[in-house]
Amino acid sequence: MAVVTVHASQPYEVSIDEAPIESAASQAANMGADAVFLVSDDNVAPLYAPRILDACARVGLPCASFVFPAGESSKTFATYAACLDAMARAHATRSTIVVALGGGVVGDLAGFAAATYMRGCRFIQIPTSLLACVDSSVGGKTGIDLDAGKNLVGAFHQPSSVLIDTSLLETLPDRFFIDGTAEVLKYGIIADPALFVELETRLMPNDARIPSIVRRCIEIKRDVVQADEYERGVRRILNFGHTVGHAIERLSSYSVTHGFAVATGMALIARASACAGFCSEGDARRVEKVVERYGFKTRPRFSASALAEAAASDKKRSGASIDTVCLRAVGAVEIVPMTLDRFARFIEAACADGAGPCRI
C-alpha cells in the first residue's frame, strides 16, 4: 500500500501492507546478519512466530527466540535481563538482527535489548497492535518501566526497518483494537484537523480506512521525529494526554491499559485547556465527544492531587516544572512548562468540571 521513509540519524523505511512479515528474514539476510533473534510475547508468538522462524530457515539464517508473558507488567528489568541472557546463550553478536514481533511492550523491550546488547545491534519492528503500528514502532524510543514511573529507563535506538501488515490487526481482541485508536485520535488532535474529522466517524475493526489512516499517522510522526529525534523540543507534542495517561496507568497498577489511559488524559487536558483559556469550549468538547464515541472515559477515577503526585515522576519533568501539552484548537497544541503546583491546579479545574476560566 505504501512505504514511508524516516530520515532520522539512521534512515529506514516503514512498509505498510507492502510485504509479508516473513520478509523480515530476507531483509536481515540482505543486511548481512549472522542470525536473527526473535522477541515476542505469549499472546503473539503462537500466532505468528512460526512464520518468521520458517522464513529464517528458508534463507539459511539461524533464529533463536525469547517469549515473555504479555502485558505492561513484563516491561521490567527482570524481563529485560532475561532477554539479554537469552541473547547471550544464543551466541548473538553485533551482527545479529533482533526482530520485535508484537505490540508496544514487545517493541519497547526488544528495542532496548537491541540498543544495549554488546553496545548496540540492529533490529526490525513488526508491530501487531494498532497502537504499535501508528506510534511506538516508529521513532526509536525504547525502554522499560520502574516502580516510580513508566519508561524511565531506555534509549533512543532507531529500527532498521518497520514491517506493518494491517491484516494482523484482524486477530486483535476488540478491547485492544479500541485501545490503539487512542493514539490514532491523538494524531488528529495534535496535527491534522482533516484526520480528526475523518475519525469522528468511528474507526472499527476491518475498516477499509485502516491502511490509509495508519499511513497518515506515521507520516505525522515521521515529520515530528525528523524535526526533533531526541525529544528536546517539538517532539514533546506527541505526549499530548500522556502525562495524565501515564499517571492513570501507574495509579491503576497498569490495569488500565495505555490507550484507555491516554484517551482519558487527552479529554482531561482538553477540558483543562478550555478552563485555562488556551482553547475554545467548542474544541474541548469536540475532543471529549470523540473520546466518548470510541468508548473511553473522559474523567479518571483518581483525584487531581493523586494524578499530580504521580506525574511528578514523569520523564517530561525538568526540575520543578513539567512540560504540559495543551490544546489550542483541534489540530494544534502548545507545550506549556508548568510548575507542579500549577499543573495540579490546571487538572483540578477539569476534574471538578469547572465552567469558565480559572486561575492557574
Secondary structure, DSSP 4 states (H G I P E B T S, - for coil): -EEEEE-SSS-EEEEESSS-TTHHHHHHHHTT-SEEEEEEETTTHHHHHHHHHHHHHHTT--EEEEEE-SSGGG-SHHHHHHHHHHHHHTT--TTEEEEEEESHHHHHHHHHHHHHGGG---EEEEE-SHHIIIIITSS-EEEEEETTEEEEEEEE---SEEEE-GGGGGGS-HHHHHHHHHHHHHHHHHH-HHHHHHHTS---TT-TTHHHHHHHHHHHHHHHHHH-TTSSSGGGGGGTTHHHHHHHHHHTTT-S-HHHHHHHHHHHHHHHHHHTTSS-HHHHHHHHHHHHHTT--SS-SS-HHHHHHHHTT-TTEETTEEEEEEEEETTEEEEEEEEHHHHHHHHHHHHTT--S----
